Amino acid sequence: MMYELMLERHFCAAHHLLNYEGKCATPHGHNYLVRLYVEMDTLDDANIAIDFGVMKKVLDPIIESMDHTDLNEHPWFKGESPSAEYMARIIYEKMAEQVPETTKVCIYETPTQAACYRP
């Protein structure tokens, strides 16, 4: 038996892709949607797998550090192409440091396209 929990957060940021030919090589912005997934196989005495408050406490500072920034200038992406795929991996790694039950992070650049990372 497995419980899967999901938390959504939004942020706005600018970026441009490095080593890429196309319109995304020029600076532009997105209203990003982040979906964080955590899996647990047990419930506590309150029948909770993991408190959403714990997930928020860890994810919110990660998201806030990227909100309304140029991701190319953000320390986590400096010198790297801040693609949705790479961003999903970085957010996953930051989350997993404090919530090891993190299983997947998806980044939506638009309502119809997303990149997900899971190890």
SULURCOR-V975104 format. One record per backbone hydrogen bond with DSSP energy under -0.5 kcal/mol. CO is the residue of the C=O (numbers start at 1). NH is the residue of the N-H. If there is no record, write none. Layout:
((CO;NH) (CO;NH))
This chain:
((3;40) (5;38) (7;36) (9;34) (11;32) (12;68) (12;69) (13;30) (14;71) (15;28) (16;82) (20;22) (22;25) (23;26) (24;17) (28;15) (30;13) (30;32) (32;11) (33;108) (34;9) (34;36) (35;106) (36;7) (37;103) (37;104) (38;5) (40;3) (44;47) (48;44) (51;54) (51;55) (52;56) (53;57) (54;58) (55;59) (56;60) (58;62) (59;63) (60;64) (61;65) (62;66) (63;66) (63;67) (66;69) (69;14) (69;71) (70;73) (70;74) (71;74) (74;77) (74;78) (77;80) (80;82) (81;83) (83;87) (84;88) (85;89) (86;90) (87;91) (88;92) (89;93) (90;94) (91;95) (92;96) (93;97) (94;98) (95;98) (95;99) (99;102) (101;39) (104;37) (105;117) (106;35) (106;108) (107;109) (107;115) (108;33) (109;31) (110;113) (113;109) (113;110) (115;107) (117;105))
